[in-house]
Amino acid sequence: MFAVDDVVSVFVKKQDGDHIASLVDNGTRIVMHIVVGPTRPSHAGSVNRTSVLFVSISFIVLMVISLAWLVFYYIQRFRYAHTKDRLAVRLVCALLLLQMYRTGSSIEIL
């Protein structure tokens, strides 16, 4: 088995790799001098922190706005249903009063 320390990877540009591959295909003997270059961070490490912060805050703000709208919607819905129920009770009471007083009966206004 190979240890991780035994593995070597070499990164070259695509143009250089194509050039080297064409020379090898032609049968040209190639000698290279490989040196350790600067290490580049992975793509996950190169994410701009300001962008992540902006997206996170935007998401939180949108969630708060959505939650506030939802609460407002259900409060309005409850108020509408409550008003509708009160109106129905008043109409039933008025109808019962009208049925109690038949035509020809006297109504005293206090």
Backbone hydrogen bonds, N-H to C=O, Kabsch-Sander energy under -0.5 kcal/mol:
donor,donor_aa,acceptor,acceptor_aa,energy
6,D,3,A,-1.5
7,V,4,V,-1.2
12,V,10,V,-0.5
17,G,13,K,-2.6
18,D,14,K,-2.8
19,H,15,Q,-2.3
20,I,16,D,-2.7
21,A,17,G,-2.5
22,S,18,D,-2.2
23,L,19,H,-2.1
24,V,20,I,-2.4
25,D,21,A,-2.3
26,N,22,S,-1.6
27,G,24,V,-1.0
28,T,23,L,-2.3
34,I,32,M,-0.6
35,V,33,H,-0.5
46,S,42,S,-0.9
47,V,44,A,-0.8
52,V,48,N,-1.8
53,L,49,R,-2.5
54,F,50,T,-2.6
55,V,51,S,-2.6
56,S,52,V,-2.4
57,I,53,L,-2.6
58,S,54,F,-2.5
59,F,55,V,-2.3
60,I,56,S,-2.3
61,V,57,I,-2.7
62,L,58,S,-2.5
63,M,59,F,-2.2
64,V,60,I,-2.3
65,I,61,V,-2.5
66,S,62,L,-2.5
67,L,63,M,-2.4
68,A,64,V,-2.6
69,W,65,I,-2.4
70,L,66,S,-2.3
71,V,67,L,-2.4
72,F,68,A,-2.6
73,Y,69,W,-2.7
74,Y,70,L,-2.3
75,I,71,V,-2.2
76,Q,72,F,-2.4
77,R,73,Y,-2.3
78,F,74,Y,-2.3
79,R,75,I,-2.6
80,Y,76,Q,-2.5
81,A,77,R,-2.4
82,H,78,F,-2.6
83,T,79,R,-2.5
84,K,80,Y,-2.4
85,D,81,A,-2.3
86,R,82,H,-2.3
87,L,83,T,-2.4
88,A,84,K,-2.2
89,V,85,D,-2.2
90,R,86,R,-2.3
91,L,87,L,-2.4
92,V,88,A,-2.2
93,C,89,V,-2.4
94,A,90,R,-2.5
95,L,91,L,-2.3
96,L,92,V,-2.5
97,L,93,C,-2.2
98,L,94,A,-2.2
99,Q,95,L,-2.0
100,M,96,L,-1.7
101,Y,97,L,-1.6
102,R,100,M,-1.0
105,S,102,R,-2.0
110,L,108,E,-0.6
